Amino acid sequence: MDYQKIIEDIYRQIQPLKELGKQADYIPALAKVNPNQIGVCLKTMNGEEYSIGNSDVRFSIQSISKVFSLAVSLCLEGDNLWKRMGKEPSGNAFNSLFQLELEKGIPRNPMINAGAIVMADILLSHLPNPESDFIDFVRCIAKNETVNYNFSVARSERTCGYLNAAIANLLKYNNNIDNDIEQVLQFYFLMCSIEMNCKELSQAFLCFADHNNEFNFKDIHLTSSQVKRINAIMQTCGFYDESGEFSYLVGLPGKSGVGGGISAVYPQRYAVTVWSPRLNEKGNSVIGMKFLELLTTETKESIF
């Protein structure tokens, strides 16, 4: 498969879409990002790399970090994790409050904000040094020691994070947060602030593409079965209330973030990341969604 030619052809095809949508300007730091950038990187299990555009530019990964926090939480809690959150698609916005209230403080899944806030609480309870332990894990799977948090982005999100604060308070009211609310929120925003580029994210996601072998990175160990379960959660819940559309059009497990990134895996073959900051009304990258739809159409490679 000539992946380089395919991604170059698709890159040309999607150019007319590059001014559709807008970046996540409700987060002050993200409003300053040049919205006209597009980066793509595909890395295969055999070590081959194919890229185009702004694939070396780091950006705020935002909710893509939820895949990493799920891996750590599943290692620490095992199946007990599912006592504190579900595995079902939400069918609602990623920051829905009314669904959480209706379901008595049990987030629908780990890929929405409520689920990620609970996972932040779990990591704070278990990890000796949560801030450094978590970023060390991400650096390990990305194979890059320079990956880091952007503390100014985290502070920027906290200044306007009223809805997430409401979610955290509702979780606390329902006894689904053990630690101090402000500490949990600050750590949640910090995880979202991690900056990576398309190449680093594709490298990090390769370990989720390989579920024939055990997952062993730093002190985080997952069975092949658990890695498959993470893929299943990404497939059904990775794109908020557009998860069904992504599954229908693209057919790969993946995760999006409001920083404009989308990372996806074709199990046992490759991991791919597309970044373009302009989002659709669901909070997913317009270019990223279309690019990956065309990729699986052109290659005829999806899980279906």
C-alpha positions in Angstrom: 0.0 0.0 0.0 1.5 3.3 -1.1 0.4 5.3 1.9 2.5 8.4 1.1 0.8 8.8 -2.3 -2.6 8.2 -0.8 -2.2 10.8 1.9 -0.8 13.3 -0.5 -3.8 12.8 -2.9 -6.3 13.2 0.0 -4.4 16.3 1.3 -5.0 17.9 -2.1 -8.7 16.8 -2.2 -9.5 18.3 1.2 -8.1 21.8 0.6 -11.5 23.3 -0.4 -12.7 22.4 3.2 -9.9 24.1 5.1 -11.9 27.3 6.0 -15.0 25.4 7.2 -15.7 25.4 10.9 -13.9 27.3 13.6 -11.4 26.6 16.3 -12.4 26.2 20.0 -12.4 29.9 20.8 -14.3 29.4 24.0 -10.9 28.4 25.5 -8.8 31.6 25.3 -5.5 29.9 24.6 -6.9 27.9 21.8 -8.5 30.9 20.2 -5.0 32.2 19.4 -4.0 29.2 17.3 -3.7 29.7 13.5 -6.8 27.7 12.3 -5.5 27.2 8.8 -2.9 24.5 9.6 -3.3 20.9 8.6 -1.0 18.0 9.6 -1.1 14.3 9.0 1.1 11.4 10.1 0.5 7.7 9.6 2.9 5.2 11.3 2.8 1.5 10.6 3.5 -1.4 13.0 6.5 -2.1 10.8 8.1 1.3 11.7 7.3 3.1 8.5 6.2 6.7 8.7 4.3 8.8 6.2 3.4 12.5 6.8 2.4 15.7 5.1 1.7 19.3 6.1 2.2 20.6 9.6 2.8 17.2 11.1 5.7 18.5 13.2 3.7 21.3 14.9 2.6 20.6 18.4 -0.9 21.3 19.5 -3.1 20.9 22.6 -4.3 17.3 22.5 -7.2 18.0 24.8 -9.6 15.0 25.0 -7.3 12.7 23.1 -5.6 12.5 26.5 -8.6 10.6 27.8 -7.3 7.5 26.0 -4.1 7.8 28.0 -5.9 8.3 31.3 -8.1 5.4 30.5 -5.1 3.1 30.0 -3.6 4.2 33.3 -7.0 4.0 35.2 -7.7 0.5 33.8 -4.3 -0.7 34.9 -4.8 0.7 38.4 -8.5 -0.3 38.9 -9.1 -3.2 36.5 -12.8 -4.0 36.2 -13.6 -2.0 39.4 -13.2 1.1 37.1 -16.7 0.3 35.6 -18.3 0.7 39.0 -17.6 4.4 38.7 -18.5 4.9 35.0 -20.2 3.1 32.2 -19.2 2.0 28.7 -22.2 3.2 26.7 -22.2 6.0 24.1 -23.6 9.2 25.5 -25.6 10.5 22.6 -25.2 13.9 24.1 -22.5 16.6 24.1 -19.2 15.8 25.8 -19.9 18.3 28.6 -23.6 17.4 29.2 -24.7 18.0 32.8 -28.3 16.9 32.7 -27.4 13.3 31.7 -25.0 13.1 34.6 -27.6 14.3 37.0 -30.2 11.9 35.6 -27.8 9.0 36.0 -26.9 10.0 39.6 -23.3 10.9 39.1 -22.2 7.9 37.0 -20.6 9.1 33.8 -21.9 7.3 30.7 -18.3 6.5 29.5 -14.6 7.5 30.0 -14.5 9.6 26.8 -16.8 12.4 28.0 -15.7 15.1 30.4 -17.4 13.6 33.4 -15.7 10.3 32.9 -12.3 12.0 32.4 -12.8 14.0 35.6 -13.5 10.8 37.5 -10.3 9.3 36.0 -8.3 12.3 37.1 -9.6 11.6 40.6 -8.5 8.0 40.3 -5.0 8.9 39.2 -4.7 11.4 42.1 -5.6 8.7 44.5 -3.3 6.0 43.1 -0.2 7.7 41.6 2.6 8.7 44.0 3.4 11.8 41.9 0.4 12.2 39.5 1.6 15.1 37.5 5.1 13.7 36.7 4.0 10.0 36.6 1.3 10.7 34.0 3.5 12.8 31.7 6.3 10.2 32.0 3.8 7.6 30.8 2.8 9.7 27.8 6.5 10.4 27.0 7.2 6.7 27.1 4.5 5.6 24.7 5.3 8.6 22.4 9.0 7.8 22.6 9.8 11.4 23.1 11.0 12.9 26.4 10.3 16.5 25.4 6.5 16.0 25.4 5.0 18.2 28.1 2.1 20.0 29.6 1.3 23.6 28.5 0.6 25.2 31.9 -0.7 28.4 30.4 -3.3 26.4 28.4 -4.3 24.6 31.6 -4.7 27.9 33.4 -6.6 29.4 30.5 -9.1 26.5 30.6 -9.6 26.8 34.4 -10.5 30.5 34.1 -13.5 29.6 31.9 -14.2 26.0 33.1 -17.4 26.7 34.8 -19.3 23.8 33.3 -16.6 21.3 34.1 -16.6 22.7 37.6 -20.3 22.1 37.8 -19.7 18.5 36.5 -17.1 18.0 39.2 -19.4 19.3 41.9 -22.2 17.0 40.8 -19.8 14.0 40.8 -18.7 15.0 44.3 -22.3 15.3 45.5 -22.9 11.8 44.3 -19.8 10.5 46.0 -17.9 9.7 42.8 -15.0 12.0 43.6 -12.7 11.3 46.6 -10.2 14.1 46.3 -10.5 17.9 46.6 -12.6 19.2 43.7 -10.2 22.0 42.8 -7.2 19.6 42.8 -9.1 17.2 40.5 -10.1 20.0 38.1 -6.6 21.4 37.9 -5.2 17.9 37.2 -7.9 17.3 34.6 -7.1 20.5 32.8 -3.4 19.8 33.0 -3.9 16.4 31.2 -5.9 18.1 28.5 -3.1 20.7 28.0 -0.5 18.2 26.9 1.0 19.3 23.6 2.1 16.8 20.9 2.4 16.8 17.2 0.9 14.3 14.7 4.0 12.2 14.6 4.2 11.9 18.4 0.5 11.1 18.7 0.6 8.4 16.0 3.6 6.8 17.8 1.7 6.9 21.1 -1.4 5.3 19.5 0.6 2.4 18.0 0.6 0.6 21.3 -3.2 0.6 21.2 -3.1 -0.8 17.6 -1.1 -3.8 18.8 -3.4 -5.9 20.9 -1.7 -9.2 20.1 0.9 -8.4 22.6 0.8 -7.3 26.3 1.0 -3.6 27.0 4.0 -2.7 29.1 5.1 0.9 29.4 6.7 2.3 32.5 4.6 0.9 35.4 1.5 0.6 33.3 0.6 -3.0 32.3 -2.5 -4.0 30.4 -3.4 -7.4 29.0 -4.1 -7.7 25.3 -7.8 -8.2 26.2 -7.8 -4.8 28.0 -6.2 -3.1 25.0 -9.0 -4.5 22.9 -11.5 -3.1 25.3 -9.9 0.4 25.0 -10.3 0.0 21.2 -14.0 -0.8 21.7 -14.5 2.3 23.9 -12.8 4.4 21.3 -15.0 2.9 18.6 -18.3 3.5 20.3 -17.5 6.6 22.4 -14.5 8.4 21.0 -16.3 11.2 19.1 -18.9 12.4 21.6 -22.3 12.5 20.0 -20.8 12.0 16.6 -19.3 8.6 17.4 -21.9 6.8 15.3 -21.1 9.0 12.3 -17.4 8.5 12.6 -17.9 4.7 12.9 -20.2 4.8 9.9 -17.9 6.9 7.7 -14.4 5.9 8.8 -14.7 2.5 10.6 -11.7 2.9 12.9 -11.3 3.1 16.7 -10.2 6.7 17.5 -10.4 9.8 19.7 -10.8 13.4 18.9 -10.0 16.6 20.9 -11.2 20.1 20.6 -7.6 21.2 19.8 -8.4 19.9 16.4 -6.6 16.5 16.6 -8.0 13.1 15.7 -6.0 9.9 16.3 -7.2 6.5 15.1 -5.9 3.0 14.7 -6.3 0.2 12.2 -5.5 -2.8 14.5 -2.3 -4.6 13.7 -1.5 -2.2 10.8 -1.1 1.4 11.7 -1.9 4.5 13.8 -2.8 7.8 12.1 -3.3 11.3 13.4 -4.8 14.3 11.6 -4.7 17.8 13.0 -6.7 20.8 11.8 -8.1 23.3 14.4 -11.3 24.2 12.7 -14.1 22.2 14.4 -17.7 21.2 13.4 -20.6 21.9 15.7 -20.0 18.6 17.5 -16.5 19.6 18.4 -14.6 17.4 15.9 -12.1 18.6 13.3 -13.8 19.1 10.0 -10.7 18.3 8.0 -9.8 15.4 10.3 -13.2 13.7 9.9 -13.1 14.0 6.1 -9.5 13.0 5.7 -10.0 9.8 7.6 -13.2 9.0 5.8 -11.3 9.3 2.5 -8.3 7.3 3.9 -10.4 4.3 4.7 -12.3 4.6 1.5 -9.2 4.8 -0.7 -7.3 2.0 1.1 -10.4 -0.1 1.7 -9.0 -0.7 5.2 -11.3 -0.5 8.2 -12.4 -2.8 10.9 -15.6 -3.6 9.0 
